[in-house]
Amino acid sequence: MPQPHLRTVVVLAAGEGKRMKSTLPKVLHPLLGRTLLGHVLSAAAPLAADRTVVVVGHGADQVRGHLSEVAPHATPVLQAEQLGTGHAVRIALDAVPDGDGTVVVINGDVPLLRPETVGALVTAHEEAAAAATVLAAEVPDPTGLGRIVRDADGRLEQIVEERDADATQRAIREINAGIYAFDAARLRDALGKLSTDNDQGEEYLTDVFGLLRSAGEPVAVHVAADHVETLGCNDRVELATLRRLLRDRINEAWMRTGVSLLDPATTWIDVTVALDRDAVVDQNTQLRGATVVGAGALIGPDVTLVDTVVGPAASVVRSHAVGAEVGAGATVGPYAYLRPAARLADRAKVGTFVEVKNTQIGAGSKVPHLTYVGDATIGEHTNIGAASVFVNYDGVNKHHTVIGSHARTGADNMFVAPVEVGDGAYTAAGSVIVDDVPPGAMGVARARQRNIEGWVVKRRAGTAAAEAAQRAGERSGDAKGAQGSGDAKGASVTPGTASDSEAMHGVTETVGGASGPGDTATE
């Protein structure tokens, strides 16, 4: 039984990327869920290489930091002075001196490369027992790329960089994709013979093919099925082109699995996102990071989800969510903001102009509109009145609010944490709740309303308001209202001191039941 090949992957990521005009190293620019380098490492991952070496240079510390997050198994090797691709590979192999078998070399800026293509290259190389195999592609415009020069029998003769190519060679459209497979021992030997006799005065890795061929060693070409996979990135225009191409690839793949994308051209889905069958994604939607969308969920239009889990049959419309969870059948939006650790249980609702942070909202509970909920726990089947604020910050520390199950809180409430409203409790509209409300109780925290009749006619004489009030008084025959006696109807009531009948009068006016004039009207 043949022994498996020992494999080493070398990723070239030391270049500055001057044309990106960025303080960020080129290989760290993001592209739909991964950096350029991250995409390359992902394409090589199915090889299950024994060692992965990443050659770093410009922005070395940044690249090392990124590798520690996305590929901690990889070994970064510093190319302090960029003296060419051949020099970079020689430094990489010095870091694994006992290596033999197959060495796979990949440029760090080919994010559309598929694992299947890398695998096919390595398989063809190993089955042919070649000394070196280059991945080639037929492109519409080869400008700026190295050319594959073949002999009369169609075998590889040499790889020529455009700067060193003559007019005939520049007309060739078969290009070097910058991805190779080598026999480790023969590669090491050839690298020691490279010269800098070229236009850039560098050690070209591609010269290894000419050296091996001259020594009678077998060299080969493996042609990629789709040249788009081999496209590199040198500036932000090319990066945007790659982003669109990757978007189309991702979107097509999801639609073929049973996901509906109503406008693929305005739908951007990271490669790290997961969607279940019959999910519907409407226009102008971005799904990023570790976002998961369940079966039958409706996302969009105009939605951004980052690291957010949306359950089956849930709906998120015109909203933004980061690090949130939306339960099965729950609804979000329009114009809602779910911040990290916002957790909506099944069939919960977060409505229009609502912001939720670090809060658990129980099954069937509703926060319909114009509300901020931070650092809270809300039980099941509870309704939070409009224009409420969970006051969670005292200027130094954050505090928690608990609202029980089957509670009904009035409109324009403030819950000053730490505070708890018990199961089945109510709170009156306009209340500032600073003390716990026991289960089944009504919390009222506001002054009794006073009406000073005739005040406008007396104090704002000559205004349109005064004239309107006077006419209304004349129509009703209420001379007192028209003339403005200045009497006050009713007196202020301090919460906690009023009689039961007075307190309940205030409650029914401002909270009431379904028929009360102060009904919260936030369902």
Buried (B, 14 or more C-beta within 10 A) or exposed (E): EEEEBBBBBBBBBBBEBEEBEBEEBBBBBBBBBBBBBBBBBBBBBEBEBBBBBBBBBBBBEBBBEBBEEEBEEBBBBBBEEBBBBBBBBBBBBEBBEEBEBBBBBBBBBBBBBBEEBBBBBBEBBBEBEBBBBBBBBBBEEBEEBBBBBBEEEEEBBBBBBBEBBEEEBEEBBBBBBBBBBBBBEBBBBBBEEBEBEBEEEBBBBBBBBBBBBEEEBBBBBBBBEEBBBBBBBBBEEBBEBBBEBBBEBBBEEBBEEEBBBEBBEBBBBBBBBBBBEBBBBBBBBBBBBBBBBBBBBBBBBBBBBBBBBBBBBBBBBBBBBBBBBBBBBBBBBBBBBBBEBBBBBBBBBBBBBBBBBBBBBBBBBBBBBBBBBBBBBBBBBBBBBBBBBBBBEEEEEEBBBBBBBBBBBBBBBBBBBBBBBBBBBBBBBBBBBEEBBBBEBBBBBBEBEEEBBBBBBBEBEEEEEBBEBBEEBEEEEEEEBBBBBEEEEEEEBEBEEBEEEBBEBBBBBBBBEEEBEBBBEBE
